[in-house]
Amino acid sequence: MKHFIYAAFAAVILFSFSSCRRDHMEDPTGTTGNLELEMELVFGTGAFQVNTPFADANGDTVIFNSGNFWISHIRFIKTDGSFYETAVNHKIDLSIPNTATTSLTHIPNGDYTGIQFALGSDTAAVFGTMTGSVANVGFNYSAFGASGPAYTPVFDFGTLLFIAPDAAPMIHMSMDMETLFANGTTPAITDTILVGTPESETFLTNMLNAISFEHLHQ
């Protein structure tokens, strides 16, 4: 049986896709640089947007009418395997254009081979707590999983990212919203997920698996 679901999603990572652009702010000390991290939302093979019906792999119809999530603890992996970690906590709101782009400043000059970050924020105590009906509920996946910060894999750029005062790089990534309902997770149960439950941990794993590195602009 097909279900017609209005899913209001919140959690790490998006949004309406804004075209790749290059902006930067000068560092008078000459020791740091800036970049932008842009996330594009998709559903399967097509573009994603709110208030639009999508059919998932189970044959359910899903509509996201709102939602938000956070990315934090963004790490830039150095050539020696160590990393620089930013203190940014960035909220991505599915219904507000351009929140998919995170501007990062004062990154130490140097060469970096990849990126990693956490879903959720230090500012909330639990991940995935929701109540009420699936219809018209503003889900707020704002914090970490039961075991603490949930990090993505290290995404390898396939080249070196150069951070310098006169550079304006951009990292372009994507998130497949259909993957949120993989591994037995269905839209119908997302109104009862509680932190630490198998459903919550599976949904968080699905979110991490939904994110892909696309390309790097130097």
Buried (B, 14 or more C-beta within 10 A) or exposed (E): EEBEBBBBBBBBBBBBBBEBEEEBEEBEEEEBBBBBBBBBBBBBEEEBBBEEEBEBEBEBBBBBBBBBBBBBBBBBBBEEEEBBEBEBBBBBBBBBEEBBBBBBEEBEBBEBBBBBBBBBBBEBEBBBBBEEEBEEBBBBBBBBBBEEBBBBEBBEBEEBBBBBBEBBBBBBBBBBBBBBBBEEBBBEEBBEBBBBEEBBBBBBBBBBBBBBBEEBBE
